């Protein structure tokens, strides 16, 4: 997250099941930014993601008891 004057310049919020961590040091923010950029490069495009989700949902529906 990026903020205007009066707060940290940037903040990373890392959420867990029962808590969250907030990172404000620039080295930490840079590491998270880099990780998210890498995930974006590796991720499937929107159309492929939709196909994969539909396939997973169909498999789930087939396994559900009637």
NUTI-812502 format. One line per field, with one value per residue: residue in three letters; chain; x, y, z of N, C-alpha, C, O in turn. Coordinates in Angstrom, 3 decimals, padded with zeros to 6 digits. Atoms other than C-alpha are relative to their C-alpha. Layout:
res c(Ala ...) $
chain c(A ...) $
n_east c(X ...) $
n_north c(Y ...) $
n_up c(Z ...) $
ca_east c(X ...) $
ca_north c(Y ...) $
ca_up c(Z ...) $
c_east c(X ...) $
c_north c(Y ...) $
c_up c(Z ...) $
o_east c(X ...) $
o_north c(Y ...) $
o_up c(Z ...) $
END
This chain:
res c(Unk Unk Unk Unk Unk Unk Unk Unk Unk Unk Unk Unk Unk Unk Unk Unk Unk Unk Unk Unk Unk Unk Unk Unk Unk Unk Unk Unk Unk Unk Unk Unk Unk Unk Unk Unk Unk Unk Unk Unk Unk Unk Unk Unk Unk Unk Unk Unk Unk Unk Unk Unk Unk Unk Unk Unk Unk Unk Unk Unk Unk Unk Unk Unk Unk Unk) $
chain c(A A A A A A A A A A A A A A A A A A A A A A A A A A A A A A A A A A A A A A A A A A A A A A A A A A A A A A A A A A A A A A A A A A) $
n_east c(000.840 -000.713 000.737 -000.361 -000.750 000.520 -000.120 -001.156 000.090 000.585 000.245 000.401 000.825 -000.058 001.080 -000.003 001.317 000.378 -000.650 -000.583 -001.258 -000.132 -001.407 -000.171 -001.384 -000.062 -000.554 001.077 000.997 -000.572 000.053 001.377 000.331 -000.661 000.714 001.293 -000.260 -000.331 001.248 000.761 -000.605 000.188 001.420 000.702 000.824 001.378 000.766 -000.474 000.403 001.424 000.121 -000.490 000.971 001.176 -000.378 -000.073 001.362 000.686 -000.520 000.570 001.418 000.115 -000.333 000.981 001.126 001.280) $
n_north c(-001.160 -001.278 -001.007 -001.404 -000.553 000.257 001.418 000.585 -000.155 001.248 000.965 001.338 000.698 001.446 000.554 001.414 000.420 -000.599 -001.288 -000.655 -000.694 -001.197 -000.265 -001.349 -000.271 000.010 001.271 000.988 -000.360 000.370 001.460 000.392 -000.499 000.901 001.282 -000.152 -000.151 001.326 000.758 -000.522 000.490 001.452 000.327 000.179 -001.160 000.075 001.054 001.309 000.124 000.354 001.406 000.845 -000.031 000.769 001.419 000.375 -000.006 001.176 001.153 -000.065 000.349 001.446 000.714 -000.302 000.943 -000.526) $
n_up c(000.000 000.000 -000.743 000.165 -001.134 -001.336 -000.332 000.682 001.458 000.487 -001.051 000.439 -000.982 000.227 -000.805 -000.356 -000.468 -001.274 -000.254 001.176 -000.234 000.817 000.290 000.525 000.404 001.462 000.484 -000.071 001.009 001.298 000.153 000.281 001.333 000.943 -000.026 000.673 001.433 000.525 000.073 001.132 001.239 000.092 -000.020 001.265 000.353 -000.491 000.676 -000.450 -001.395 -000.005 000.421 -001.084 -001.090 000.434 -000.041 -001.414 -000.536 000.552 -000.727 -001.339 000.097 000.258 -001.222 -001.038 -000.047 000.493) $
ca_east c(000.000 001.124 000.124 000.106 001.970 001.613 002.119 004.710 005.561 004.722 003.426 003.179 000.386 000.971 -002.224 -002.341 -005.253 -005.127 -003.013 -001.264 002.204 002.951 006.296 007.505 011.281 012.192 014.276 011.314 008.871 011.209 011.399 007.612 007.258 009.757 007.952 004.567 006.025 007.490 004.125 002.478 004.938 004.420 000.623 -001.670 -003.557 -007.203 -008.641 -006.433 -007.153 -010.901 -010.500 -008.457 -011.002 -013.904 -012.075 -011.362 -014.980 -016.276 -014.000 -015.234 -018.885 -018.301 -016.933 -019.825 -022.490 -025.934) $
ca_north c(000.000 003.519 006.459 010.219 012.462 011.651 007.889 005.456 005.920 002.269 -000.573 -004.310 -006.114 -009.864 -011.552 -014.914 -016.928 -015.381 -012.221 -009.863 -008.382 -004.924 -004.264 -000.728 -000.976 -000.278 -003.468 -005.587 -003.687 -004.214 -007.974 -008.288 -006.116 -008.341 -011.518 -010.199 -009.128 -012.618 -014.193 -011.922 -012.967 -016.668 -016.516 -017.690 -015.046 -014.349 -016.725 -019.645 -018.973 -019.092 -022.409 -023.878 -022.746 -024.172 -027.491 -027.580 -026.687 -029.423 -031.967 -030.819 -031.104 -034.670 -035.681 -034.218 -036.664 -036.233) $
ca_up c(000.000 -000.647 001.500 001.227 003.645 007.326 007.199 006.011 002.340 001.665 003.782 003.231 005.071 005.373 006.544 008.291 009.620 013.077 012.734 010.362 010.062 008.761 007.085 006.469 006.056 002.446 002.090 003.224 001.023 -001.941 -001.267 -001.204 -004.304 -006.117 -004.997 -006.161 -009.503 -009.997 -009.184 -011.718 -014.406 -013.602 -013.348 -016.099 -018.045 -017.236 -019.857 -018.831 -015.161 -015.861 -017.707 -014.859 -012.273 -014.289 -014.615 -010.868 -010.041 -012.344 -010.685 -007.303 -008.381 -009.637 -006.225 -004.245 -003.014 -004.551) $
c_east c(000.895 -000.891 000.463 000.803 -000.664 000.068 001.244 -000.171 -000.665 -000.100 -000.387 -000.781 000.006 -001.025 000.166 -001.397 -000.414 000.722 000.500 001.304 000.049 001.478 000.121 001.430 000.132 000.569 -001.067 -001.064 000.499 -000.044 -001.403 -000.434 000.586 -000.741 -001.336 000.166 000.318 -001.237 -000.847 000.537 -000.280 -001.469 -000.558 -000.776 -001.447 -000.782 000.425 -000.393 -001.464 -000.205 000.447 -000.981 -001.263 000.280 000.056 -001.394 -000.777 000.471 -000.551 -001.459 -000.187 000.243 -001.017 -001.112 -001.288 -001.054) $
c_north c(001.236 001.047 001.397 000.435 -000.347 -001.454 -000.561 000.158 -001.221 -000.972 -001.317 -000.622 -001.477 -000.629 -001.503 -000.353 000.762 001.301 000.591 000.663 001.185 000.310 001.374 000.300 -000.197 -001.306 -001.095 000.269 -000.398 -001.506 -000.471 000.472 -000.928 -001.347 000.093 000.192 -001.351 -000.880 000.454 -000.489 -001.483 -000.399 -000.176 001.275 -000.246 -001.149 -001.387 -000.232 -000.403 -001.448 -000.939 -000.046 -000.780 -001.493 -000.500 -000.078 -001.210 -001.272 -000.060 -000.434 -001.502 -000.801 000.206 -001.056 000.683 -000.079) $
c_up c(000.000 000.648 -000.379 001.230 001.330 000.426 -000.630 -001.506 -000.626 001.163 -000.639 001.140 -000.374 000.930 000.183 000.497 001.249 000.346 -001.309 000.414 -000.947 -000.149 -000.631 -000.429 -001.502 -000.546 000.016 -001.054 -001.388 -000.224 -000.342 -001.385 -001.061 -000.069 -000.724 -001.501 -000.633 -000.112 -001.180 -001.331 -000.211 -000.136 -001.411 -000.317 000.443 -000.642 000.470 001.458 000.094 -000.407 001.119 001.170 -000.348 000.067 001.440 000.617 -000.495 000.703 001.416 -000.015 -000.217 001.268 001.120 -000.007 -000.452 001.045) $
o_east c(001.983 -002.109 001.561 001.121 -001.889 -000.179 002.028 -001.292 -001.533 000.668 -001.163 -000.301 -000.449 -000.830 000.538 -002.277 -001.566 000.603 000.277 001.478 -000.426 002.189 -000.591 001.664 -000.408 000.124 -001.145 -001.531 -000.269 -000.335 -001.579 -001.135 -000.086 -000.985 -001.683 -000.638 -000.175 -001.395 -001.452 -000.232 -000.447 -001.766 -000.069 -001.106 -001.794 -001.486 -000.421 -000.763 -001.816 -001.018 -000.215 -001.195 -001.810 -000.568 -000.428 -001.685 -001.526 -000.343 -000.867 -001.882 -001.125 -000.303 -000.985 -001.576 -001.469 -002.193) $
o_north c(001.247 001.049 001.584 -000.378 -000.423 -001.756 000.176 000.143 -001.090 -000.897 -001.350 -000.661 -001.858 -000.655 -002.225 000.505 001.181 001.786 000.038 001.051 001.107 000.469 001.697 001.277 -001.151 -001.763 -001.897 -000.650 -000.921 -001.957 -001.321 -000.248 -001.276 -001.871 -000.804 -000.316 -001.654 -001.610 -000.364 -000.803 -001.934 -001.508 000.406 002.050 -001.341 -001.876 -002.242 -001.346 -001.282 -002.148 -001.941 -001.102 -001.486 -002.265 -001.593 -001.000 -001.820 -002.136 -001.136 -001.214 -002.094 -001.896 -000.497 -001.460 001.885 000.320) $
o_up c(000.576 000.467 -000.903 002.098 001.429 001.593 -001.229 -002.015 -001.489 002.121 -001.594 002.273 -001.453 002.145 -000.741 000.545 001.363 001.471 -002.385 001.569 -002.080 000.843 -001.582 -001.141 -002.062 -001.599 -000.914 -001.728 -002.196 -001.332 -001.215 -002.095 -002.032 -001.155 -001.492 -002.283 -001.720 -001.091 -001.873 -002.239 -001.345 -000.578 -002.379 000.581 000.886 000.059 000.731 001.828 000.881 000.196 001.388 001.765 000.499 000.514 001.735 001.379 000.269 001.030 001.922 000.839 000.318 001.407 002.130 -001.073 -000.263 000.804) $
END
